[in-house]
Amino acid sequence: MTSDPLATYYCAMRNDEEHRPSPEAFLRVARAEESQEERGKLKIFLGYAAGVGKTYAMLEAAQLRRQDGRDVVAAYVESHGRPETDRLLEGLDVIPKLRVDYQGIFLPEMDIDAVLARRPQIALVDELAHTNAPGARHEKRWQDVEELLCRGIDVYTTVNIQHFESLNDIVAQITGITVRETVPDRLLDLAFEIRLVDLPPEDLLERMREGKVYCGEMAGQAVEKFFKPGNLMALRELSLRRAASRVDDQVRAYMESCSIPGPWPVAERLLVCVSGSPFSERLIRTTRRLADELKAPWHTVYIETPDSDKHSRENRQHVWRDLRLAESLGAQVANITSTSVAEALVDYAIQNNVSKIVVGKPAKPRWREFLRQPLVDQIIRLSGTIDVHVVSISHDPEKSAGVKPPKRAAGRIDWSSYCKGVLLVALATLLCQLVRGYLAPTNLMMIYLLMVVLAATKLGRHPAVLTALLSVLSFDFFFTPPRFTLAVEDTEYIVTFVALFTVGVVISTLVSQARERADTIRDREVHTASLYYLSRDLSVASDIKGILDAMIKNIEESLGAKLVVLLPEGERLEIGGASSDIHLGIKERAVADWAFRNRAVAGRGTDTLVSSELLYLPLQTSGEVLGILGVKLKEESDFTSPLSRRLLLAFATQAALAVERVRLSKQAEQAEILEARESLERALLNSISHDLRTPLVSITGVLGALSEQEESMSRQARRELLDTARQEAARLNRFVGNLLDMTRLEAGALKVKLTPCDIQDLVGCALAAVDAYLGSREVKVQVPDDLPPVGMDLVLMTQVLVNLLDNAIKYSPADTAIELIAGVRGDAVTLEVSDHGHGVAEGDLKRIFDKFYRIPVPEGAGGTGLGLSICRGIVEAHGGSIRAENRDGGGLRITIILPIQSSPPPN
């Protein structure tokens, strides 16, 4: 019985118009193929009892796969000492069993880490329903199998039909034995292939008598208790039916994907409501079986009312157990708060298009129906067109096995409230006695009624009912004739008594419901406020540290818990933040690492690595797991509380989204920086290529003209061409020099050699260097003769002054003069280079000395934006300063200030 999506795919690809497959069929095929690519395939060898040959059949199939060239290992195989089984293990790589120390006894278990490290193509895992020894990674072996499948390893495994969860109560009813080791039915649904290993019961009993299944006394006990012919025949039928159901599923899938016409059933949805009672498990399993028969999805809900809120606190573990059982069997689980169970159940059914509601037959005495309408009747009355299936819950498989069903925890009775109720009645009697001569007996009842209201408000429902009853008796005994007896002389007082008691009970009930509802609303308001405060703090957090601080603060305040947050650093998880008094050992870190790698909840209160002290939840978004939240709650019961679990999951989701937001923000910032860098590099490359190409083109043109036309060219023309080439070469040399100088400045390799120099010599060297570019431009020089010598590196400062003059030439009209003024200001010498251009915008004055920064360039001007930046670097290396400002009459003035006794700043 295999499920082959590829065959379904080719069938679905038929494109005749009459039987065209639906888009849903293509989607299912695509999902099946995607699932097969990501997960390993599960093959189940299914039997109805021990000894039918499941392990033998599994090993035979494994040997065939080995002969086909597949890598097969025996991860855990129990041969039970049977020679024929041991022979089939020959040639297979056997993983050594892990020995787990439990109370001084070493128990053999599957070494899942060794299997994952070996990473075979097929792993053989015997006894799927086995319970692992305490201290193992998972509580059940089927959880080990799921981890292997998630890692892409195919698994062959064996299991008997009685171990599947939905059949647990049926098997107990047939055999009188409750099977404790169970497997979720969803493993059957996920199996790629189910191979039914069948053997007639007579042959199995014969093997039992020959000692091939159990040895010695164990065989006799098994025959007497479990291996009875009737039991075996019933279990065999169950296995055959389950296998036939799987075949039917495959046929229906094939027909639907290939659009083969047929009688399609109307889509059904089932709903069952649980309350934590001992019979909820039976209702869940019954609903699962009905869903299988109808091929329908099913839902399980728990409806929390004000009346049941206190009750659920006492039995929260029972409720949580029922919901986890339903979820493991494939149900969609929901938790609803309402004042009416029947109304909430029917509303949920309508919203989710449920066609059938499964409820249990009332087990309360018939006479109680006169006091309160049974829940079943309420649901039927409100159900409308929804079918209601009433299931008998009188038979309890645990009772039939000699085990009492689990009892609900009995709540502690607050006797002080009842005593206070008695005191209120005594106080009312005393007041009535004092005013008896002034008020009529009917008015005295109001005093008693007042005490009933006080009891309902302050003490609760049951003390208030007791107060109402005692009020009636006290009023009858002390104030109605004949006094001091319970006899009633006037029959009209009976109506008064009934009215007093009824009003008292109604008031106490309404007030109590209002209080309980207020308590429920208050609890939920606290949780809502906790989520709000966390969301608020996370929204303003700008980095990971802020997010972790917000998580620790809010979770500690709302749940009174200790927590730790672990974030991935390379291949390891490192603590990003933690409560002050929490410490993680090697074992706890291993649990957190498992939860991170498997994207699953683990630790305390779960089915995986339950010996851990903390509960670990992945901080998971739609894309990946960003970290792990470890929580240590105050009470043990809080680890299994649905309310605490939902709140923690909400916290983890909010935190994960915040972490992802910060990460995406950083990535966007880095992308923006990278884009700006690339833009700058492109601009620099364009500028450099232009400034390099222009003089090179001129020089190349001159050389070409000289080589081709030298004989026909006059001496004057040759000189002009050579002058042009010399000027362009000088320009190119200056440009390359600027690049080298900037490189040396940034590397800190620029060495300043200070010697006393005359400012007039500096100005003369600079003017001589730019003379070829001045043309007819006038440079007005004002340098006093009495300027003191200044310590400077003449070559570097000449380059500074040349860059400033070149800048003034580019950015001012050709018919305007350039001014160069020197002077003394205190202990420093100033040099000013001014032009009569358009100046620079105020916002650009502080940026014109930055690398590669250029203001809009007049047509014909060029440059890389390095000249002024190099000037600032050289001047500052001399211990001076440089600044730019706009002139009042228009134009730009750049001022250099050099100390007279100049010395370079320390490196």
C-alpha positions in Angstrom: 0.0 0.0 0.0 2.1 2.8 -1.3 1.4 6.4 -2.1 3.2 7.6 -5.2 2.7 11.3 -6.0 4.5 10.9 -9.3 1.9 8.5 -10.6 -0.7 10.9 -9.5 1.1 13.7 -11.2 1.2 12.0 -14.6 -2.5 11.1 -14.2 -3.3 14.7 -13.3 -1.5 15.9 -16.4 -4.2 14.4 -18.7 -5.6 17.4 -20.5 -8.8 16.3 -22.2 -11.5 18.8 -21.6 -14.0 16.4 -20.2 -11.9 15.2 -17.3 -9.6 18.1 -16.6 -8.0 17.9 -13.1 -8.9 20.6 -10.7 -6.3 23.2 -9.5 -6.5 21.7 -6.0 -5.4 18.4 -7.4 -2.3 20.0 -8.9 -1.6 21.8 -5.6 -1.9 18.6 -3.6 0.6 16.9 -6.0 3.0 19.8 -5.7 2.8 19.7 -1.9 3.3 16.0 -1.9 6.4 16.2 -4.0 7.8 19.0 -2.0 7.1 17.1 1.3 8.9 14.1 -0.1 11.9 16.1 -1.1 12.2 17.6 2.4 11.3 14.7 4.6 12.3 11.0 4.8 9.8 8.3 3.8 8.1 6.2 6.5 7.3 2.6 5.9 5.3 0.8 8.6 5.1 -2.9 9.0 1.8 -3.3 10.7 0.6 -6.4 12.7 -2.1 -7.3 15.1 0.0 -8.9 17.8 3.5 -9.9 18.8 4.9 -12.8 16.9 3.2 -12.3 13.5 6.6 -11.6 11.9 6.9 -7.8 11.6 10.6 -7.7 12.4 11.3 -10.6 10.1 9.4 -8.9 7.2 11.2 -5.6 7.9 14.6 -7.2 7.8 13.7 -9.1 4.6 12.7 -5.8 2.9 15.9 -4.2 4.2 18.1 -6.9 2.7 16.4 -6.3 -0.7 17.1 -2.6 -0.5 20.7 -3.3 0.5 21.1 -5.5 -2.6 19.7 -2.6 -4.7 22.6 -0.5 -3.4 20.8 1.5 -0.7 22.7 2.4 2.5 20.7 0.5 5.2 21.5 0.5 8.9 19.8 -1.3 11.9 19.3 1.7 14.2 17.4 -0.5 16.7 16.3 -4.0 16.1 15.1 -6.6 18.7 15.7 -10.1 17.4 14.7 -11.6 20.8 17.3 -14.3 20.2 15.6 -15.9 17.3 18.2 -17.4 15.0 16.3 -16.8 11.8 15.9 -13.1 12.7 19.6 -12.8 13.6 20.6 -14.3 10.2 18.7 -11.5 8.4 20.9 -8.9 10.3 24.0 -10.3 8.6 25.5 -7.7 6.2 23.7 -4.8 7.8 25.5 -2.0 9.6 24.2 -2.2 13.2 24.3 1.0 15.3 25.4 0.1 18.9 22.6 0.6 21.4 22.8 3.5 23.9 22.9 2.3 27.5 20.8 4.6 29.8 21.4 4.4 33.5 18.1 4.4 35.3 18.2 3.7 39.1 21.3 1.6 38.8 20.0 -0.4 35.8 21.4 0.1 32.3 18.5 0.1 29.8 19.3 -0.3 26.0 17.9 2.5 23.8 18.4 3.7 20.3 21.3 6.1 19.9 19.6 8.7 17.8 22.7 10.9 17.7 24.8 8.1 16.3 22.1 7.5 13.6 22.1 11.1 12.7 25.9 11.2 12.5 25.9 8.1 10.4 23.1 9.5 8.2 22.1 6.4 6.3 19.5 6.3 3.5 17.3 3.9 5.4 17.2 3.3 9.2 15.5 0.2 10.7 13.7 1.1 14.0 11.8 -1.7 15.8 9.0 -1.2 18.3 7.6 2.2 17.3 5.4 2.4 20.4 8.3 1.9 22.9 8.6 4.3 25.8 12.2 5.5 26.2 14.0 5.4 29.5 13.9 8.5 31.6 16.7 10.9 30.6 16.5 10.1 26.9 16.0 12.9 24.4 12.4 12.0 23.7 9.8 10.4 25.8 8.6 8.0 23.0 10.4 6.2 20.2 8.0 7.5 17.6 9.3 10.9 18.4 12.8 9.7 17.6 11.5 8.4 14.3 9.9 11.8 13.5 13.3 13.5 14.1 15.0 11.0 11.7 12.3 11.7 9.1 12.7 15.5 9.5 16.5 15.0 8.8 15.6 13.3 5.5 16.3 9.7 6.6 13.9 7.0 5.4 12.6 4.8 8.3 11.3 1.2 8.3 9.5 0.5 11.6 7.2 -2.0 13.2 4.1 -1.6 15.3 0.9 -3.4 16.3 -2.6 -2.1 15.7 -3.5 -1.9 19.4 -0.9 0.8 20.0 -2.6 3.5 17.9 -4.2 6.1 20.0 -7.7 6.3 18.5 -8.2 2.6 19.0 -7.0 2.5 22.6 -10.5 2.3 24.2 -11.7 -0.2 21.7 -8.7 -2.5 22.4 -9.4 -2.2 26.1 -13.0 -3.1 25.6 -12.0 -6.2 23.5 -9.1 -7.5 25.6 -9.9 -6.0 29.1 -6.3 -4.6 29.0 -5.5 -0.9 28.6 -2.5 -0.4 26.4 -0.3 2.3 27.9 2.2 2.7 25.1 0.4 4.5 22.3 1.3 6.1 18.9 -0.5 9.1 17.3 -2.7 8.1 14.3 -1.1 10.8 12.2 2.0 8.6 11.7 -0.3 6.2 9.7 -1.5 9.1 7.7 2.1 10.3 7.0 3.4 6.8 6.1 4.6 6.5 2.5 3.8 2.7 2.6 2.0 0.4 5.1 2.8 -3.3 4.8 0.3 -5.5 6.6 2.0 -8.5 8.2 -0.7 -11.1 8.7 -0.8 -14.5 10.2 -3.8 -16.6 11.0 -4.6 -16.7 14.8 -4.3 -20.5 14.8 -0.7 -20.3 13.4 0.2 -17.6 15.9 -1.0 -19.6 18.8 0.9 -22.6 17.5 4.1 -20.4 17.4 3.3 -19.3 20.9 3.1 -22.9 22.2 6.4 -23.7 20.5 8.1 -20.9 22.4 8.9 -18.8 19.3 7.1 -15.7 20.6 7.5 -15.8 24.4 9.5 -18.3 26.5 8.5 -20.4 29.5 5.9 -19.1 31.9 5.6 -15.8 30.0 4.1 -17.7 27.0 1.4 -19.3 29.2 0.5 -16.0 30.9 0.2 -14.3 27.5 -2.1 -17.0 26.2 -4.3 -16.8 29.3 -4.6 -12.9 29.4 -4.1 -11.5 25.9 -3.5 -14.2 23.2 -7.0 -15.6 23.3 -8.5 -16.7 20.0 -11.4 -14.1 20.2 -9.0 -11.3 21.1 -6.7 -12.2 18.2 -9.5 -12.4 15.7 -10.9 -9.0 16.7 -7.4 -7.4 16.6 -6.8 -9.0 13.2 -10.0 -7.5 11.9 -9.0 -4.0 13.3 -5.6 -4.2 11.4 -7.3 -5.4 8.2 -9.9 -2.6 8.4 -7.2 0.0 9.1 -5.2 -1.2 6.1 -8.3 -1.3 3.9 -9.1 2.3 5.0 -5.6 3.3 3.9 -6.2 1.7 0.5 -9.5 3.5 0.2 -7.8 6.8 0.9 -5.4 6.1 -1.9 -8.1 5.2 -4.3 -10.1 8.3 -3.5 -7.0 10.5 -3.9 -6.2 8.8 -7.3 -9.8 9.3 -8.5 -9.9 12.9 -7.5 -6.5 13.9 -8.9 -7.4 12.2 -12.2 -10.9 13.7 -12.3 -12.5 10.2 -12.6 -16.2 10.6 -12.2 -17.7 8.9 -9.1 -20.0 9.4 -6.2 -18.2 12.0 -4.1 -19.4 12.4 -0.5 -20.5 15.8 0.8 -17.7 17.4 2.8 -18.1 16.8 6.5 -16.6 18.4 9.6 -16.9 17.1 13.1 -16.7 18.9 16.4 -16.3 17.6 19.9 -16.2 19.6 23.2 -14.1 18.5 26.1 -14.3 19.5 29.8 -11.4 17.5 31.4 -13.8 14.8 32.7 -12.7 11.1 32.7 -15.0 10.5 29.7 -13.4 13.2 27.5 -10.8 10.8 26.2 -13.5 8.4 25.0 -15.3 11.2 23.2 -12.1 12.3 21.5 -11.2 8.8 20.3 -14.8 8.2 19.1 -14.7 11.5 17.1 -11.4 10.5 15.6 -12.8 7.2 14.4 -15.9 8.9 13.0 -13.7 11.4 11.2 -11.7 8.6 9.7 -14.8 6.8 8.5 -16.2 10.1 7.0 -12.8 11.2 5.6 -13.5 14.5 7.3 -11.5 17.0 9.3 -12.4 17.5 13.0 -12.2 20.1 15.7 -11.8 19.8 19.5 -12.8 22.8 21.7 -12.7 23.6 25.3 -15.2 26.3 26.4 -14.2 28.2 29.5 -17.2 29.7 31.4 -17.2 31.8 34.5 -18.6 28.8 36.3 -15.9 26.5 35.0 -13.0 28.9 35.5 -12.3 27.9 39.1 -13.0 24.3 38.2 -10.5 24.4 35.3 -7.8 25.7 37.7 -8.3 22.6 39.8 -8.2 20.3 36.8 -6.1 22.2 34.3 -3.8 19.2 33.8 -6.8 17.1 32.8 -8.0 19.7 30.3 -4.5 20.2 28.9 -4.1 16.4 28.6 -7.3 16.1 26.6 -6.4 19.0 24.3 -2.9 17.5 23.7 -4.5 14.1 23.0 -6.9 15.6 20.5 -4.1 17.5 18.8 -1.9 14.4 18.6 -4.8 12.6 16.9 -5.0 15.3 14.2 -7.7 17.6 15.6 -7.7 21.4 15.2 -7.8 22.6 18.8 -9.4 25.8 20.1 -10.0 27.4 23.5 -13.1 29.6 23.8 -14.4 31.8 26.6 -18.2 32.3 26.9 -21.0 32.4 29.4 -22.9 29.6 27.7 -21.3 26.3 26.6 -24.2 25.4 24.3 -24.3 28.8 22.5 -20.5 29.0 22.2 -20.3 25.4 20.8 -23.0 26.0 18.2 -21.6 29.4 17.2 -18.2 27.8 16.7 -19.7 25.0 14.6 -21.5 27.6 12.4 -18.4 29.7 11.9 -16.3 26.6 11.0 -18.9 25.0 8.8 -19.2 22.0 11.1 -21.7 19.4 10.0 -21.8 17.1 13.0 -21.3 17.7 16.8 -20.3 14.8 19.0 -21.5 14.9 22.6 -21.7 12.4 25.4 -24.9 10.9 26.8 -25.9 12.5 30.1 -24.6 10.5 33.1 -26.4 12.5 35.8 -29.5 11.3 37.6 -32.8 11.9 35.8 -34.3 14.0 38.5 -31.6 16.7 38.1 -32.9 17.4 34.6 -35.9 19.1 36.2 -33.6 21.6 37.9 -31.4 22.3 34.9 -31.8 21.4 31.3 -29.1 18.9 30.2 -26.3 20.3 28.0 -27.2 17.8 25.3 -30.8 19.1 25.1 -29.5 22.7 24.9 -27.2 21.9 22.0 -29.9 20.0 20.1 -32.3 22.9 20.6 -29.7 25.4 19.2 -28.1 23.2 16.6 -30.5 23.9 13.7 -29.4 21.9 10.6 -26.2 20.6 12.4 -26.4 16.9 13.2 -25.8 16.0 16.9 -24.3 12.5 17.6 -24.8 11.4 21.2 -22.2 8.9 22.3 -22.7 6.5 25.2 -20.0 7.0 27.8 -21.3 4.6 30.4 -18.5 2.0 29.6 -15.1 3.1 30.7 -12.3 0.9 29.6 -10.2 1.7 32.6 -13.0 0.4 34.9 -13.1 -2.8 32.9 -9.4 -3.2 33.4 -9.7 -2.8 37.1 -8.4 0.7 37.2 -10.4 3.6 38.5 -10.8 6.6 36.3 -8.8 9.7 37.3 -10.7 11.8 39.8 -10.8 15.6 39.7 -8.9 17.3 42.4 -11.3 18.2 45.1 -11.3 21.9 45.9 -10.6 23.0 49.5 -13.8 24.1 51.3 -13.6 27.6 52.8 -15.4 26.9 56.1 -14.8 30.4 57.3 -17.2 31.7 54.6 -20.0 29.4 55.8 -19.3 30.5 59.4 -19.6 34.1 58.4 -22.9 33.3 56.7 -24.2 31.8 59.9 -23.1 35.0 61.8 -24.9 37.2 59.3 -28.1 35.2 60.0 -27.6 35.6 63.7 -27.0 39.3 63.3 -30.2 39.6 61.2 -32.2 37.7 63.9 -30.8 40.1 66.6 -31.8 43.2 64.6 -35.3 41.7 63.9 -35.7 41.0 67.6 -34.9 44.7 68.4 -37.3 46.1 65.9 -40.0 43.4 66.1 -42.4 45.7 67.9 -42.2 48.4 65.3 -42.2 46.5 62.0 -44.6 43.9 60.5 -43.2 40.4 60.0 -43.2 40.8 56.2 -40.9 43.8 56.6 -38.6 41.8 58.9 -37.8 39.5 55.9 -36.1 42.5 54.2 -33.4 42.4 56.9 -32.8 38.7 56.2 -32.8 39.4 52.4 -30.2 42.1 53.0 -27.9 39.6 54.7 -28.3 37.2 51.8 -27.2 39.9 49.4 -24.2 40.7 51.6 -23.3 37.0 51.7 -23.6 36.7 47.9 -21.4 39.8 47.4 -18.7 39.0 49.9 -18.7 35.3 50.6 -19.7 33.5 47.3 -22.6 31.5 46.0 -22.7 28.5 48.3 -22.4 30.4 51.6 -25.1 32.7 50.2 -27.4 29.8 49.6 -26.8 28.5 53.1 -27.5 32.0 54.4 -30.8 32.1 52.5 -31.8 28.7 53.9 -30.9 29.6 57.5 -32.7 33.0 57.0 -36.0 31.1 56.1 -35.6 28.8 59.1 -34.7 31.6 61.5 -37.6 33.8 60.4 -40.0 30.8 60.8 -38.6 29.8 64.2 -38.3 33.2 65.8 -40.9 35.5 64.2 -43.9 33.5 62.8 -46.6 32.2 65.1 -46.3 29.8 66.9 -42.9 31.2 67.9 -39.9 29.0 68.7 -41.2 26.1 66.5 -40.9 25.3 62.8 -44.6 24.9 62.6 -46.5 27.4 60.5 -49.9 28.6 61.7 -50.7 30.8 58.7 -50.2 28.9 55.4 -49.5 32.2 53.6 -46.1 32.3 55.2 -45.1 29.2 53.2 -45.3 31.4 50.1 -43.2 34.0 51.9 -40.6 31.4 52.8 -40.4 30.1 49.3 -40.2 33.6 47.9 -37.4 34.5 50.4 -35.4 31.4 49.6 -35.9 31.7 45.8 -35.0 35.4 45.8 -31.9 34.7 47.9 -30.7 31.9 45.7 -31.3 33.9 42.5 -29.5 37.0 43.9 -26.6 34.9 45.2 -26.3 33.1 41.8 -26.4 36.3 39.8 -23.9 38.1 42.1 -21.6 35.1 42.1 -21.7 34.8 38.3 -20.9 38.5 38.1 -18.0 38.1 40.4 -16.6 35.0 38.6 -17.1 36.7 35.3 -15.3 39.8 36.6 -12.4 37.6 37.8 -12.1 35.9 34.4 -12.2 39.3 32.7 -9.6 40.6 35.1 -7.3 37.7 34.4 -7.6 38.1 30.7 -7.2 41.9 31.0 -3.9 41.2 32.8 -2.7 39.0 30.0 -3.9 41.4 27.3 -2.1 44.2 29.2 1.1 42.1 29.4 1.0 41.6 25.6 0.3 45.3 25.1 3.2 46.4 27.3 5.6 44.0 25.6 4.5 45.1 22.1 4.9 48.7 23.2 8.4 48.2 24.6 9.5 46.1 21.6 8.2 48.7 19.1 10.6 51.3 20.5 13.6 49.0 20.8 16.2 49.8 18.2 18.6 47.0 18.8 18.8 43.4 20.0 19.8 44.5 23.5 16.7 46.6 23.8 14.5 43.8 22.6 16.0 41.3 25.1 15.7 43.8 28.0 12.0 44.3 27.1 11.4 40.6 27.0 13.0 39.9 30.4 11.2 42.8 32.0 7.7 42.0 30.7 7.8 38.2 31.1 9.2 38.5 34.7 6.5 40.9 35.6 3.6 39.2 34.0 4.4 35.5 34.8 6.8 35.9 37.7 9.1 33.6 35.7 12.8 33.5 35.1 14.0 33.3 31.6 17.0 33.2 29.2 17.2 34.1 25.6 19.7 32.3 23.4 20.7 33.7 20.0 22.7 31.9 17.2 26.4 32.9 17.0 27.9 30.9 14.1 27.2 27.2 14.8 26.4 27.7 18.5 23.7 29.3 20.7 25.0 32.0 23.0 23.1 33.7 25.8 21.9 37.0 24.6 20.1 38.0 27.8 18.9 36.3 31.0 17.3 36.9 34.4 19.8 37.7 37.2 19.7 34.3 39.0 19.4 31.8 36.1 22.2 29.5 34.9 22.3 27.1 32.0 24.4 23.9 32.3 25.5 21.6 29.5 22.3 19.6 29.7 20.0 22.7 29.4 22.1 24.0 26.5 21.7 20.7 24.7 17.9 20.9 25.1 17.9 24.5 23.8 20.1 23.4 20.8 17.6 20.6 20.0 14.6 23.0 20.1 16.5 25.4 17.8 17.5 22.8 15.3 14.2 21.0 15.2 12.0 24.2 15.4 9.9 22.6 18.1 9.0 23.3 21.7 11.0 21.1 24.2 11.8 20.7 27.8 9.6 21.0 30.9 5.9 20.3 30.3 6.4 18.8 26.8 6.9 15.3 25.5 10.5 16.0 24.5 13.4 16.1 27.0 11.0 16.4 29.9 13.8 16.2 32.6 14.9 19.7 31.7 14.3 22.5 34.3 13.1 25.0 31.7 10.6 25.1 28.9 12.2 26.1 25.6 10.3 27.8 22.8 11.7 28.8 19.4 11.6 32.4 18.4 10.3 31.6 15.0 9.0 33.6 12.1 7.8 32.4 8.7 11.3 32.3 7.4 13.6 30.9 10.1 14.2 30.4 13.8 16.0 33.5 15.2 16.7 32.2 18.7 15.3 30.3 21.7 13.3 31.5 24.7 13.9 29.4 27.9 11.4 29.9 30.7 11.3 28.7 34.3 7.8 29.2 35.7 7.0 29.4 39.4 4.6 26.5 39.7 4.9 23.1 38.2 1.3 23.2 37.0 2.0 26.4 35.0 4.2 24.4 32.6 1.1 22.4 31.4 -1.4 25.2 31.7 -3.0 26.1 28.3 -3.3 29.8 29.4 0.4 30.1 30.3 1.5 28.2 27.2 -0.6 30.5 24.9 0.8 33.6 26.6 4.3 32.3 26.3 3.8 31.5 22.6 2.4 35.0 22.0 5.4 36.5 23.8 7.8 34.4 21.7 6.0 35.4 18.5 6.2 39.1 19.4 9.8 38.9 20.3 10.7 37.0 17.1 9.0 39.6 15.0 10.9 42.4 16.8 14.2 40.6 16.3 13.5 40.1 12.7 12.6 43.8 12.4 15.9 44.8 13.8 17.8 42.4 11.6 16.0 43.6 8.5 16.6 47.2 9.5 20.3 46.5 9.8 20.4 44.7 6.5 18.6 47.7 4.9 21.0 50.1 6.4 24.0 48.0 5.2 22.4 47.8 1.8 22.0 51.6 1.7 25.6 52.1 2.8 26.8 49.6 0.2 24.7 51.3 -2.5 26.1 54.7 -1.5 29.6 53.3 -1.6 29.0 51.8 -5.0 27.6 55.1 -6.2 30.7 56.9 -4.9 33.0 54.4 -6.5 31.2 54.8 -9.8 31.4 58.5 -9.6 35.1 58.4 -8.7 35.8 55.9 -11.5 34.0 58.1 -14.0 35.8 61.2 -12.8 39.2 59.5 -12.7 38.7 58.0 -16.2 37.7 61.4 -17.5 40.6 63.3 -15.9 43.1 60.7 -17.0 41.7 60.4 -20.5 41.6 64.1 -21.3 45.4 64.9 -20.9 46.3 61.5 -22.4 44.2 62.2 -25.5 45.9 65.6 -25.8 49.4 64.1 -25.4 48.5 61.2 -27.8 47.2 63.7 -30.4 50.4 65.8 -30.2 52.7 62.8 -30.6 50.6 61.6 -33.5 50.7 64.9 -35.3 54.5 65.3 -34.8 55.2 61.8 -36.1 53.0 62.1 -39.1 53.5 65.8 -40.1 56.9 66.6 -38.7 58.5 67.5 -42.1 55.6 69.7 -43.3 55.2 71.4 -39.9 56.8 74.7 -39.0 59.1 75.2 -36.1 56.6 77.4 -34.4 53.8 74.9 -34.8 56.0 72.1 -33.4 56.8 74.3 -30.3 53.1 75.0 -29.7 52.3 71.3 -29.9 55.1 70.4 -27.5 54.0 73.1 -25.0 50.5 71.7 -25.1 51.8 68.2 -24.5 54.0 69.5 -21.6 51.0 71.3 -20.0 48.8 68.2 -20.2 51.6 66.0 -18.8 52.0 68.4 -15.9 48.2 68.3 -15.4 48.3 64.5 -15.4 51.2 64.5 -13.1 49.4 66.8 -10.7 46.3 64.7 -10.8 48.2 61.4 -10.1 50.1 63.3 -7.3 46.8 64.2 -5.7 45.7 60.6 -5.6 49.0 59.5 -4.2 49.0 62.3 -1.6 45.4 61.3 -0.5 46.5 57.7 -0.1 49.5 58.8 2.0 47.3 61.0 4.1 44.8 58.3 4.9 47.6 55.8 5.6 49.4 58.3 7.9 52.5 58.0 5.8 52.8 61.7 5.0 56.0 63.0 6.5 56.4 66.8 7.0 59.9 68.3 6.8 59.9 71.7 8.5 62.3 74.3 7.5 62.1 78.1 7.9 60.6 79.5 4.6 59.8 82.9 3.3 56.1 83.4 2.4 57.2 85.3 -0.8 59.2 82.2 -2.0 56.1 80.1 -1.4 53.8 82.5 -3.4 56.4 82.7 -6.2 56.7 78.9 -6.5 52.9 78.5 -6.6 52.4 81.2 -9.2 55.1 79.7 -11.4 53.4 76.4 -11.3 50.0 77.7 -12.4 51.3 80.3 -14.8 50.5 78.2 -17.8 46.8 78.0 -16.7 46.4 81.7 -15.9 46.6 83.0 -19.4 45.4 86.6 -19.2 44.0 86.2 -15.7 45.3 88.7 -13.2 46.5 87.6 -9.8 46.6 90.4 -7.2 49.3 89.6 -4.7 49.7 91.4 -1.4 52.6 90.0 0.6 54.2 92.4 3.1 58.0 92.5 3.1 58.3 92.2 6.8 56.6 88.8 7.2 58.6 86.5 9.5 59.8 83.2 8.1 57.4 80.2 8.8 58.4 76.6 9.5 56.9 74.6 6.7 57.5 71.9 4.1 57.9 74.1 1.1 57.0 71.4 -1.5 53.8 70.4 0.3 52.7 73.9 1.0 53.4 74.9 -2.6 51.0 72.1 -3.6 48.4 73.4 -1.2 48.6 76.9 -2.7 48.6 75.5 -6.3 45.4 73.5 -5.5 43.7 76.7 -4.1 44.7 78.8 -7.1 43.6 76.1 -9.5 40.3 75.9 -7.7 39.8 79.7 -8.0 40.6 79.5 -11.7 38.0 76.8 -12.3 35.2 78.4 -10.4 35.4 82.1 -11.3 34.8 83.9 -14.6 37.9 84.2 -16.9 37.7 88.1 -16.9 37.9 88.4 -13.2 41.0 88.7 -11.0 42.2 86.4 -8.3 43.5 87.8 -5.0 46.3 86.3 -2.9 46.8 88.1 0.4 49.3 87.3 3.2 49.4 88.8 6.7 50.1 88.3 10.3 47.4 87.5 12.9 48.8 87.1 16.4 51.3 84.2 16.4 50.2 83.0 13.0 50.6 83.8 9.4 47.5 83.9 7.2 47.2 83.2 3.5 44.0 84.1 1.7 43.0 83.0 -1.8 39.9 84.8 -3.1 37.9 84.8 -6.4 35.0 86.7 -7.8 32.8 83.7 -8.8 29.4 82.7 -7.5 30.6 81.4 -4.2 29.4 78.3 -2.4 26.0 77.6 -0.8 26.0 77.9 3.0 25.2 74.2 3.4 28.2 73.2 1.3 30.8 75.3 3.0 31.6 72.7 5.7 31.6 69.8 3.2 33.8 71.2 0.4 36.9 69.8 2.3 35.4 66.3 2.3 36.8 63.6 0.0 35.2 63.4 -3.5 32.7 66.2 -2.6 32.2 68.5 -5.6 29.8 71.4 -6.1 28.3 71.9 -9.5 31.2 72.3 -11.9 31.1 75.0 -14.6 31.3 73.6 -18.2 34.8 72.8 -19.1 36.0 72.4 -15.5 36.9 69.0 -14.1 38.4 67.3 -11.0 37.9 64.5 -8.6 37.0 66.4 -5.5 40.3 65.6 -3.8 42.1 68.9 -4.1 40.7 70.8 -1.1 40.6 67.6 1.0 44.4 67.2 0.3 44.9 70.9 1.3 43.2 70.3 4.6 45.3 67.3 5.3 48.6 69.0 4.6 47.7 72.2 6.5 46.6 70.2 9.6 49.8 68.2 9.3 51.6 71.5 9.8 49.6 72.2 12.9 47.5 74.9 11.1 43.9 75.2 10.0 42.0 76.0 6.8 38.5 77.4 6.3 36.2 78.7 3.6 33.7 81.6 3.5 31.8 83.6 1.0 32.9 87.1 0.2 30.5 90.0 0.7 30.9 91.1 -2.9 30.5 87.6 -4.3 33.0 84.9 -4.6 34.8 82.5 -2.3 37.6 83.1 0.2 39.8 80.3 1.5 42.0 81.2 4.4 45.1 79.2 5.6 46.4 79.9 9.1 49.9 78.6 9.9 51.7 79.1 13.3 54.9 81.1 13.0 56.8 78.6 15.1 55.3 75.6 13.3 55.8 72.0 14.4 53.9 69.1 13.1 51.3 67.6 15.5 52.3 64.4 17.3 51.3 61.2 15.5 
